[in-house]
């Protein structure tokens, strides 16, 4: 039985990874800051994983003293750790780079067989990637030079990322950056988890992956309105205005600048990668609608 350490287990993808590891017979050890979150439902209906975990360690990868020896007797280290909201004054560099580096150093010290890192897919024409992407890519540079084998997975986007389109449609209006024609094939967490675990058999590669369907943001918004039986109402935010806002945030040192640049680039560039999985966006939106209806009627 191979032993796997999962960092980021309570996030959207991490939960599905833990479920799939259990299904495939791996011994699963998770690193969490708050063990109570293991039993909570994650974003976009990601599952509870409390019953799927073999071992729980409480620690924080931004505090190296809390993760000492965490990779002992571990075969594969799997990290989907990344910061999406401000926490305790930490920066993207603190979490996406230094935090993952702290974990990698433990993996190297314990001679783990492989370090699997979930990055993000992007094209080469992002003029200003921003601090979020820069921190991730800085870590990738160190990882690829490490003494242990690695795998880097770059998904185009998660289903949980497009859940906001349905939420905006439910409120009556969807906001798009630019003309909304940029295309993406996002992937469901369950499909991506299966793909990631398949990659355990490979070494020292970077794999790009997306879901089975490609839509523009306009088309995904239209699908949401159609399912809700509402007339489409969309407001397009000019890219020049969005760029101005991001520059003001950068000048002010605001943490949200990194997120602004990331979402701007995602929504204004085509992000399509080799397809994998079976989950469809229509079914995902309908599941969200049914879950919300059930919550209201309980």
BELBEL-V328296 format. One record per pair of residues at least 4 apart in sequence whose ideal C-beta (glycine too) atoms are under 7 Angstrom apart, sorted by the first residue. I is the first residue (numbers start at 1). J is the second residue. Records with the same first field share a line. If there is no record, write none. Layout:
# BELBEL-V328296
I: J + J
This chain:
# BELBEL-V328296
1: 25 + 26 + 27
2: 26 + 27 + 75 + 76
3: 27 + 29 + 73 + 74 + 75
4: 21 + 26 + 27 + 28 + 29 + 75 + 76 + 78
5: 29 + 31 + 70 + 71 + 74 + 77 + 78
6: 14 + 17 + 18 + 28 + 30 + 78
7: 31 + 61 + 79 + 81 + 103
8: 14 + 79 + 80 + 81
9: 14 + 15 + 18 + 30 + 32 + 49
10: 14 + 15 + 32 + 37 + 38 + 42
11: 15 + 42 + 80
12: 42 + 43 + 44 + 46 + 158 + 160 + 189
13: 17 + 80 + 118 + 158 + 189 + 192 + 193
14: 18 + 80
15: 19 + 42 + 46 + 47 + 49
16: 20 + 46 + 189 + 190 + 192 + 193
17: 21 + 78 + 193 + 196
18: 22 + 28 + 30 + 49 + 52 + 53
19: 23 + 47 + 49 + 52
20: 24 + 193 + 194 + 197
21: 26 + 28 + 197
22: 28 + 52
24: 197
27: 54
28: 52 + 53 + 54
29: 54 + 55 + 57 + 74
30: 53 + 56
31: 57 + 59 + 67 + 70
32: 37 + 38 + 56 + 58
33: 58 + 60
35: 56 + 58
36: 40
38: 49 + 50 + 53
39: 48 + 50
40: 48
41: 45 + 46 + 48
42: 46
43: 160
44: 159 + 160 + 163
45: 287 + 291
46: 189
49: 53
57: 70
59: 66 + 67 + 70
60: 66
61: 67 + 81 + 99 + 100 + 102 + 103
62: 90 + 94 + 95 + 98 + 99
64: 102
67: 102 + 103 + 106
70: 106
71: 77 + 106 + 107 + 110 + 112
72: 110
74: 110 + 112
75: 112 + 113
76: 112 + 113 + 114 + 116 + 200
77: 103 + 107 + 112 + 115 + 116
78: 116
79: 100 + 103 + 117 + 118
80: 118
81: 95 + 99 + 100
82: 95 + 96 + 136
83: 87 + 90 + 92 + 95 + 96
86: 255
90: 94 + 95
92: 96 + 131 + 132 + 135 + 258
93: 97 + 98 + 135
94: 98 + 99
95: 99
96: 100 + 132 + 135 + 136 + 139
97: 101 + 135 + 138 + 139
98: 102
99: 103
100: 104 + 117 + 139
101: 105 + 139 + 142
102: 106
103: 107
104: 108 + 115 + 142 + 143 + 146
105: 109
106: 110
107: 112 + 115 + 148
108: 146 + 147 + 148
112: 148
113: 149
114: 148 + 149 + 150 + 151 + 200 + 203
115: 143 + 146 + 148 + 150
116: 151 + 153 + 196 + 199 + 200
117: 143 + 150 + 152
118: 153 + 196
119: 136 + 140 + 152 + 153 + 154
120: 136 + 154
121: 154 + 155 + 156 + 208 + 271 + 273
122: 126 + 129 + 133 + 265
123: 269
125: 269
126: 265 + 269
128: 261
129: 133 + 134 + 261 + 265
130: 134 + 257 + 258 + 261 + 262
131: 135 + 258
132: 136 + 258 + 259 + 262
133: 137 + 262
134: 138
135: 139
136: 140
137: 141
139: 143
140: 144 + 152
141: 145
142: 146
143: 150
144: 150
146: 150
149: 203 + 204
150: 204
151: 199 + 202 + 203 + 205
152: 206
153: 196 + 199 + 207 + 209
154: 206 + 207 + 208
155: 187 + 192 + 209 + 210
156: 184 + 185 + 186 + 187 + 210 + 271 + 272 + 273
157: 161 + 184 + 186 + 266 + 271
158: 186 + 187 + 189
159: 163 + 186 + 188 + 189 + 279 + 284
160: 189
161: 186
162: 186 + 220 + 281
163: 167 + 288
164: 168
165: 169 + 174 + 220 + 221 + 224
166: 170 + 224 + 285 + 288
167: 171
168: 173 + 174 + 175
169: 174 + 221 + 224 + 225 + 228 + 230
170: 228
172: 233
173: 233 + 234 + 235
174: 221 + 234
175: 235 + 237
176: 180 + 217 + 218 + 221 + 234 + 236 + 237
177: 237 + 239 + 242 + 264 + 267 + 268
178: 236 + 239 + 267 + 268
179: 236
180: 216 + 217 + 218 + 221 + 234 + 236
181: 216 + 218
182: 216 + 217 + 267 + 268 + 269 + 270
183: 214 + 215 + 216 + 270 + 272
184: 214 + 215 + 271 + 272
185: 210 + 211 + 213 + 214 + 272 + 273 + 275
186: 210 + 211
187: 191 + 192 + 209 + 210 + 211 + 276 + 277
188: 192 + 211 + 277 + 279 + 284
189: 193
190: 194 + 279
191: 195 + 211 + 276 + 277 + 278 + 279
192: 196 + 209
193: 197
194: 198
195: 199 + 209 + 276
199: 207
208: 273 + 274
209: 273 + 274 + 276
210: 272 + 273 + 274 + 275
211: 275 + 277 + 279
212: 275 + 277 + 278
213: 280 + 281
214: 272
215: 219 + 220 + 281
217: 221 + 267
218: 222
219: 223
220: 224 + 281
221: 225 + 232 + 234
222: 226 + 232
223: 227 + 281 + 282 + 285
224: 228 + 285
225: 230 + 231 + 232
227: 285 + 286 + 289
237: 241 + 242
239: 243 + 268
240: 244
241: 245
242: 246 + 264
243: 247
244: 248
245: 249 + 260
246: 250 + 257 + 260 + 261 + 264
247: 251
248: 252
249: 254 + 256 + 257 + 260
250: 257
256: 260
257: 261
258: 262
259: 263
260: 264
261: 265
262: 266
263: 267
264: 268
265: 269
266: 271
279: 283 + 284
280: 284
281: 285
282: 286
283: 287
284: 288
285: 289
286: 290
287: 291
288: 292
289: 293
290: 294
291: 295
292: 296
293: 297
294: 298
